[in-house]
Amino acid sequence: MKKIAKNKKLKMKIHTISTGSKNLDTMKLLVSWDKFRGDVSQLREKYSIPLKGFPNSNEFKKWDKKLCRASDAFWETKDYRNKRKKLLLLREKDYRQFLVEQDLINKEVPINKFNQSIKDLLNEYNPPYNFLDALRMYIYYNKISMIFLPSTNFSLSLNPEARKGTAKWVEIRAYTRLTEEEIRNAMIILREFQKHYLPPQLTEDIRKHQDIDKAIAIEKEMRRRIKKTYQKPDWYLQQVRKKYGEEEFERVKKLNPTRIEKEIIKYTSKEIAKKFFGSSKKAGLVRQIYSRLQKERVKRFRKTM
């Protein structure tokens, strides 16, 4: 459906049309070209498709079954078996070359040859790649299929095993240069995809809660926390030990328990708070940051059930 917009700068009317309408115009332009129609006729003749296409789906199904049977029969031919034996030997010697040779053999399978012929036709005339199915339907039935004609020139996809909230990625593909309107539409769909499929915790901004660099630095310091009390003899007892030995030192120490001094070595959240915030009164904040960082990791990186 066409829309009319005014451009004040150019003082003229600009006609913008929907993507589906533009793609339909492109397809009409292509199939009305004599050169293209001639190449389609050659392809149909090569694969025993009626020159005017199949009159109905039943006729297409009969042809499709024959193509599948011919493809199945290919694997049973003597020529294929001989090539297969050589492939198995090659696999042990040069695996990369084995993959190349295997791909070449697979291309000889009738159904694969037919599919490649359609791709070759697409590459020859260079419409957007998402026209592939519409082109295939035209070859089958000699008419433009609105069902298979793309209504957008972009697509979104997920990793195969994706489920709600567990996708590894959401991929967006553009098959031609998108208009501003198409880009806006793609972004709308992308937002919905990521909302539904991507784990929500991975898209949150941690900095709105805390400075991540400072939080990690605080965490490192918090792991070094220590608070220990040591018993230390005073100067007099140290002199007794030095002059008269360990036995006399132990005897005098028992008689003078008050001469044992307590030494406390500590590095706590108070010291850490003073280091990062200039005040030991921020110790509560330091503990809160440390705890929040632990929870953030669990929240973001655990498997979503």
C-alpha positions in Angstrom: 0.0 0.0 0.0 1.4 3.4 -1.0 1.9 6.3 1.4 2.4 9.9 0.4 4.8 12.1 2.4 5.7 15.7 1.9 9.3 16.9 1.9 9.3 20.6 2.8 12.9 21.2 1.7 12.4 19.9 -1.8 8.7 21.0 -1.9 7.6 17.8 -3.6 5.6 14.7 -2.9 7.5 11.5 -2.2 5.8 8.2 -2.7 7.0 5.6 -0.2 5.7 2.0 -0.5 5.7 -1.0 1.8 8.6 -3.5 1.5 6.2 -6.2 0.3 5.0 -3.9 -2.5 8.5 -3.0 -3.5 9.5 -6.6 -3.6 6.5 -7.4 -5.7 7.5 -4.7 -8.2 11.1 -6.1 -8.3 9.8 -9.6 -9.0 7.5 -8.4 -11.7 10.3 -6.6 -13.3 12.5 -9.7 -13.2 10.0 -12.2 -14.6 8.9 -9.9 -17.4 12.5 -9.9 -18.8 12.8 -12.1 -21.9 16.4 -13.1 -21.0 15.3 -14.3 -17.6 12.3 -16.1 -19.0 14.6 -17.9 -21.5 16.9 -19.0 -18.7 14.0 -20.3 -16.7 12.7 -22.2 -19.7 16.1 -23.9 -20.1 16.2 -24.9 -16.4 12.7 -26.3 -16.6 13.5 -28.3 -19.7 16.7 -29.7 -18.1 14.8 -31.0 -15.0 11.6 -32.1 -16.8 9.4 -29.4 -15.5 6.6 -28.3 -18.0 7.7 -25.1 -19.9 4.7 -23.3 -18.5 5.2 -24.7 -15.0 3.1 -27.3 -13.1 -0.7 -26.7 -13.5 -1.4 -27.8 -9.9 0.3 -29.1 -6.7 -0.5 -32.7 -7.5 1.6 -32.6 -10.7 4.4 -31.0 -8.7 4.3 -33.7 -6.1 4.6 -36.4 -8.7 7.7 -34.7 -10.2 9.2 -34.2 -6.7 8.9 -37.9 -5.9 10.7 -38.8 -9.1 13.5 -36.4 -8.2 13.8 -37.8 -4.7 13.9 -41.4 -6.1 16.6 -40.4 -8.6 18.6 -38.9 -5.7 18.2 -42.0 -3.6 19.3 -44.2 -6.6 22.4 -42.1 -7.0 23.8 -43.4 -3.7 23.5 -47.0 -5.0 25.3 -46.4 -8.3 28.7 -48.2 -9.0 30.3 -44.9 -9.8 29.4 -43.4 -6.4 30.6 -46.6 -4.6 34.0 -46.3 -6.3 34.2 -42.6 -5.4 33.2 -43.4 -1.8 36.1 -46.0 -1.4 38.6 -43.4 -2.6 37.1 -40.9 -0.2 37.6 -43.1 2.8 41.2 -43.6 1.9 41.6 -39.9 1.4 40.1 -39.2 4.8 43.0 -40.8 6.6 45.6 -38.9 4.5 44.2 -35.4 4.0 41.0 -34.6 5.8 40.7 -31.1 4.3 40.9 -32.5 0.8 38.4 -35.2 1.8 35.8 -32.5 2.7 36.4 -30.8 -0.6 36.0 -34.0 -2.6 32.9 -35.0 -0.5 31.3 -31.7 -1.3 31.9 -32.2 -5.0 30.3 -35.6 -4.9 27.3 -34.3 -3.0 26.7 -31.7 -5.6 26.2 -34.5 -8.2 23.1 -35.7 -6.3 20.1 -34.8 -8.6 18.1 -32.9 -6.0 21.3 -31.0 -4.9 22.1 -30.2 -8.6 18.6 -28.8 -9.0 18.8 -26.6 -5.9 22.2 -25.3 -7.0 20.7 -24.4 -10.4 18.2 -22.2 -8.7 20.9 -20.5 -6.7 23.0 -20.0 -9.8 20.0 -18.3 -11.5 19.6 -16.1 -8.4 23.3 -15.2 -8.6 23.1 -14.5 -12.3 20.3 -11.9 -11.9 21.2 -10.8 -8.4 17.9 -10.0 -6.7 18.1 -10.0 -2.9 18.9 -13.5 -1.5 15.6 -13.7 0.3 13.9 -13.9 -3.1 15.2 -17.5 -3.4 12.0 -19.2 -2.4 9.9 -16.8 -4.5 12.1 -17.7 -7.5 11.7 -21.4 -6.8 7.9 -21.1 -6.8 8.0 -19.1 -10.0 10.0 -21.9 -11.6 7.5 -24.5 -10.4 4.2 -22.7 -11.2 5.1 -19.9 -13.6 3.5 -17.2 -11.4 4.5 -15.0 -8.5 3.6 -16.6 -5.2 2.7 -13.9 -2.7 3.1 -16.4 0.1 6.8 -16.9 -0.7 7.5 -13.4 -1.8 9.4 -11.7 1.2 7.4 -9.0 3.0 10.6 -7.8 4.7 14.1 -7.5 3.6 15.6 -8.6 6.9 15.2 -11.6 9.1 16.0 -12.5 12.7 17.2 -15.9 13.8 18.3 -17.7 17.0 20.7 -20.5 17.8 18.9 -23.8 17.0 18.4 -25.0 20.6 17.2 -21.6 21.9 14.3 -21.5 24.3 12.7 -18.6 26.2 15.3 -16.8 28.1 18.2 -19.1 27.1 19.3 -18.0 23.6 23.0 -17.7 23.0 22.5 -15.1 20.3 19.9 -13.2 18.3 21.0 -12.6 14.7 19.6 -10.0 12.3 20.3 -10.2 8.6 19.7 -7.6 6.0 19.3 -8.8 2.4 19.5 -5.4 0.8 20.1 -1.8 2.0 17.2 -1.1 4.4 15.2 2.1 4.4 14.9 4.1 7.6 11.4 2.7 8.1 12.7 -0.9 7.6 15.5 -0.3 10.1 12.9 1.0 12.7 10.8 -2.1 12.1 13.8 -4.4 12.4 14.7 -2.8 15.7 11.1 -3.2 17.0 11.3 -6.9 16.3 14.8 -7.2 17.6 13.6 -5.7 20.9 10.8 -8.3 21.2 13.2 -11.1 20.3 15.8 -10.1 22.9 13.1 -9.6 25.5 11.7 -13.1 25.0 14.8 -15.1 24.2 17.9 -13.5 25.8 18.6 -13.9 29.5 17.4 -10.6 31.0 20.3 -10.3 33.5 22.8 -10.1 30.6 21.3 -6.9 29.3 21.2 -5.0 32.6 23.6 -2.1 33.3 25.6 -2.9 36.4 26.9 0.8 36.6 23.5 2.1 37.6 24.1 0.1 40.8 27.8 0.6 41.3 31.1 1.6 39.8 32.2 -1.9 38.6 36.0 -1.0 38.6 35.9 0.3 42.2 33.7 -2.6 43.3 36.2 -5.1 42.0 39.0 -3.3 43.7 37.1 -3.3 47.0 36.4 -7.0 46.6 40.1 -7.7 46.2 40.8 -5.8 49.4 38.0 -7.5 51.3 39.5 -10.9 50.5 42.6 -9.7 52.3 40.7 -8.9 55.5 42.4 -10.1 58.7 41.9 -9.7 62.4 44.2 -11.6 64.7 45.4 -11.2 68.3 48.9 -12.1 69.2 50.4 -12.4 72.8 53.7 -10.6 73.0 56.1 -10.4 76.0 57.1 -6.9 77.1 60.6 -5.6 77.2 61.5 -7.0 80.6 60.5 -10.6 79.7 62.3 -10.3 76.4 65.5 -9.5 78.3 65.0 -12.4 80.7 64.7 -14.8 77.7 67.8 -13.2 76.1 70.0 -13.5 79.2 68.8 -16.6 81.0 67.2 -18.8 78.4 63.8 -20.2 77.6 63.3 -22.2 80.9 63.8 -19.1 83.1 61.7 -17.0 80.7 58.7 -19.4 81.1 59.1 -19.4 85.0 59.2 -15.6 85.2 56.3 -15.3 82.7 54.0 -17.4 84.9 54.9 -15.2 87.9 54.2 -12.0 86.0 51.2 -12.6 83.7 50.6 -8.9 83.4 53.8 -8.5 81.5 52.3 -10.3 78.4 51.1 -7.6 76.0 48.3 -8.2 73.5 49.0 -7.1 69.9 46.0 -6.9 67.5 46.7 -7.0 63.8 43.7 -6.1 61.7 42.6 -5.1 58.2 38.9 -4.9 58.2 36.1 -3.2 56.3 36.7 -0.1 58.3 40.3 0.2 57.0 39.1 -0.6 53.5 36.4 2.1 53.8 39.0 4.6 54.9 41.2 3.7 51.9 38.5 4.1 49.3 36.2 6.6 50.8 38.3 8.5 53.3 36.2 7.5 56.3 35.9 4.3 58.4 32.2 5.2 58.8 31.7 3.9 55.2 32.5 0.3 56.4 28.8 -0.6 55.9 28.9 0.6 52.3 32.0 -1.4 51.7 30.4 -4.6 53.0 27.3 -3.8 50.9 29.3 -3.4 47.7 31.2 -6.6 48.3 28.0 -8.6 48.9 26.2 -7.0 45.9 29.1 -8.0 43.6 28.8 -11.6 44.7 25.1 -11.7 44.1 25.5 -9.9 40.7 27.8 -12.7 39.5 25.4 -15.4 40.5 22.5 -13.6 39.0 24.2 -13.0 35.6 26.2 -16.1 35.0 24.2 -19.0 36.5 22.2 -21.1 34.1 18.6 -19.9 33.6 16.2 -22.7 34.5 
